[in-house]
Amino acid sequence: MFVGNDPAQLTSYENWLGRRTEAVQLHTGRENWDDWKGSIGWLAGNWSSVDRAKYWTIPLIVKGGSLSASASGSYDDHYRAGAQDLLAASPGSGPIFVRTGWEFNGNWQPWAAAGKTSDYRSAFRKFVSAFRAVSDRFVFEWSPNIGDLGMNPEDAWPGNDYVDIIGLSVYTHDSDPADPAEAFQLAVDRDYGLQWQQDFAAAHGKPTAISEWGVKSDDAGLYVSLMGDWIADHDMIYQSYWNSNADFPGMLSSQQYPGVSADYRYLVAQLD
């Protein structure tokens, strides 16, 4: 569950849900390298008393940075410093889940890979290698956005040695079919959709996750139920719903989509 990096919103969400959630997804900063590193410690401190599993989403580069600079090793010191801070904030010996370079096949991230797939692959490898030099506890997720956005995401595959989980961002859009069953079937069948994710992951021997997903209408209950069935049937590592209105109007705990509530609660119970 993404709750805007705010522990108070987790409390509100769990009160709405009527049960404790298993994990939270935390997104660190990207304004500059000070923000990139400082936000790791800041978030870790804010969440240190919250006994939930954490799935970290950490930018591959910052605003104004470049994939070519990362690929050449220019950011390795930043990566190692961030890894050290995250390790220090993660007591125990269990895995530390890190997603980086996500939604690279779109044009909205600083690490957009279209026309730069070689640099993207190298940058992802640099990030992973730097973190692994600090600890073998880190587990890495590679996560495109659903659909054909002008490039084949497979061209940006960093390689089996650098990826542990294959994720996917899946959101409903105004251009989707109005019927929720048809909309979900489109998500399954479309180029670089849910079935592609499963086929690609199987070919590489990797588990899968729904890294981010969300709906933005009150008639999406069936879509939610079908997503729950799909996740359960494919034994995914995790799914993370975007319970926020930041960047996408998907917040359920605010009661803006009351018609979806029962189906979502059923989904959560089904995945326990």
Summary of the structure (lengths in Angstrom):
residues: 272
radius of gyration: 18.0
end to end distance: 14.0
largest distance: 50.2
contacts: 848
relative contact order: 0.12
helix: 43%
strand: 13%
